[in-house]
């Protein structure tokens, strides 16, 4: 079962991340997983410095962490609720 979870995580790496309002903020860089139960906890997003929204939240960082509960959809892109990035 653990192997399956890591396979899914590998498939998600590098996916484009957009807000629920449609703005591209970057790409999925890493996923933090609870080692005890295997639950997804946090998505780490490498920010696209060209995005006006990303520039506003970057505060000198190249990445932002988003709790998994803020992810509303995963398909060709990862959609996160913009309100969680404020």
C-alpha positions, 0 to 999 in steps of 0.5 A: 500500500505504501508503494502505491502512495509514493507512486501517486506522489511521483505522478503529482510532482511538477504539476501546475498549481492554480488558485480556485480563481484561475491564477497560476501560482507555480508548480508542485515541488514536494508533498509532505506525508504523515509518516505514521498513517500515510496521510497527505499533509502539505503541498509545497509549491515552487512559486512562479515569480512572474505571477502577480499573485505569487509575488504578493505571497512570496515574501522573499521565499521561492516556495509556499506550503499549502495544507492538503485540505486546501486542495480542491482538485487534482487533475491536469493541474492542482487547484488550491483555495486562494483564501488559504494562501493569504 
